[in-house]
């Protein structure tokens, strides 16, 4: 599958490397590819401007800073994103003197992206963990949960297959429902920060434990 990972930070690099290792045709997209040539060289992957990267892809992955995601995706253009699966991993926040503040406190970035690009098929996932756990869930002490939110069942199926390629078995996937449920994934960021402080590490995840069968 041809995948454009938009963003060259920790999340973008980790997921691009992992999907390429799984056999996918991956290109990195950057707002300033000339300044990020080192990332492409480090990963051994092609690097292009956002629009060019997205235009040639079947799946577009948003791994950009969440506060800037919509503006950066606009650089691809709605015509390029129309009809494509758009996997959104980002969380928008700013760092304030009293701590971090979500930039999408009332809705979610996933919803904002879907509204900005109504013909794109947005799926929110991988938002409740750090970049290490995203691509190496087997490094945890047991199976944990990865969530999916979105309005398009076929797009969720494609995203689920990509999650499996990262090491997430189907038994770990939990479909939360429509794109509005992305709020729960993104707003978990507050709990993530609290847990990281308590555990002294960012390399962890949560598991949803259902009631015992009667």
N, C-alpha and C positions, 0 to 999 in steps of 0.2 A: 504494500500500500504506500502511496506517496503522501508523506506527512510534512507539513510546514510547521515548525515550532517557532512561534513568534516570541522572541525574548532570549537573551543570552546570559541571564543570571544563573544562580544555582539551580533553580527548577528547570529552566530551559536546557541547560547543559546536561543535567542528569537524565531527563526524559529523552532528549534527543539521542544521547549515547546509548541508552537502554533500548529504544525502539530500533535504532540502527543495528545493534547487536542481535536483535530478534529477526532481522532480515528485511526490515522496511526501508524504503527509499526516503531518507530524511534530509531536509534542507532547513537551515536556520534563517530566520528573518530578523532584521535589525533596522531600526530607524537610521542608523549610521554605520552601514556595513564596512566602510573604509576604516573606521576607528576600532572595529571588532574583529579584524582579520585574525588576530591571535587566537580567538575562540574557535574559529573555524579550523585553524591549523592544529590546535590542541586536540580537537575531536576528530579531525580527519573528515569533516563534513563540509559541503558547500554552504556558503553564506551569501545572502542576497538582501536587497531592500524588501521591505514588508510586502509591497504589492507584487513584486516579482515572485517572491517565495510562495505567497498564497495562491497566485494565479495557476501555478503548476501542480497544486496539491489536491488530493481528494479529501483530506482531513486537515483542518487548521487548528493548532493548539495555542491558546492564549496563555503564555507564561510571562506576561509583562507585569510591571508594577501596577497593582489594581487601581490605584488612584488615577492612572494615566491610560488605562486599557482602552476605553472607548475611543479616545483621541488617536491612539496609536493604531487601532484597528481601522479607523477611518482612512488611514494612509493606504490600506489595502483596497478600500473601495467596496461599497455595497454590491456592485456588479460582480466583483470577484468572489465575494463571500456567499452570494445567493445560492441556495440549494446545498451548500456544503455542510458537513458536520463540523461544528465549531466547539471543540473541547475547551472549557474554561476552567483553569486551575487557580486563577489569581484571587487574592483577597486585597481589597483596598483599605489602606490605613495611613494615618499620619502619626508622627511621634511628637507628643506634646510634653511639657514639663512634668505633668502628673501621670504620664504613661501613653500608650498608643490609643488612638481613636479611630474607629472604623469610619470610612468615608461613605459607606452605604448602610447607615444605621437603621433606616426605616424599611428599605427593600433589600436588594442584593445586587452585586455587580452582575451576576448571571442574568437577572431580570433586565437590568439596564442594557446589557449587550443584546439580549433578544429583542428589546424594544427598538434599539438603534438599528438593528439589522434583522427586520422581521422575516425575511426569507431565508436566513441562516438557520441551521438546526442545532441550537445551543444545548450542550450537556455539561452540567457542572459536576466535577469529581475531583478526587485527590486533594481536597482543600483542608482536610482535618489532620494533616501530617506534614513532616518536613521532607525535604528533597531526598534525603537518604532513604527514608522509609518508603517513599513513593515507588522507588525502583528496586528495593530489596526487602520486601515484607518478610521474606524467609529469615531475616536476621533477628526477628523478634522471637520471644519465647513461646509464642503460640499464634494460632490464626486470629486475625482481627478483621475489622469491617471497613470496607471502602464504599462510599455512598455515590449514588447517581441521581441527578435531578434534571428534568427536561421534559418537553412536551411531545417529542417525536420518538416513538418506540423503536423505529429502525435506526435512528441515530444513537439511541442508547445501546442497541445491539452491537453496532460498530465499536462504540466506546468500550463496551464490556469486553470485546475481543482484544482490544488494545490493552486493557487492564490485565487480562490474562497473560498477555505477552510480557508484562512487567513482573509477573510472578504472583498475581492475585487470582486464586482459583475462583470459579463461579460461586462456590459456597460462601465466599467472603463478600460478594456483591450484594448491596441492599438498595433497591430502587425506592426512592422516597416519594416519587410522584412528579408532578409538574415543576416547571422552572421556578415557581414561587417557593418551593421547598429548599431552594439554594440558600435562602436566608438562614436556615438552621445550620447548614454547612459552614457558611462564612462567619456567622456569629459565634460559632464554636471557638473562634480565635481567642476569645477572652479566656475560656477554659484551658485552651492549649497553652497559653502563656503561664497560667497558674500551675498547671501540671508540670510544665518544664521547670519552673522554679522549685517545685516540691521534689521532683525526681533528679534534678541536676543534669538533665540531658534533654535534647530535642528529639532523640531517636526513640520514639514510642508511638503507639497508636491505641485506639480504643476498640473494644469488641461489644457488640450489642448481644445481650444474652436474653433470649425469649423465655417465657414461662415453661416449666416442665410440662410435658404432655400428660394429660389426665387419663 
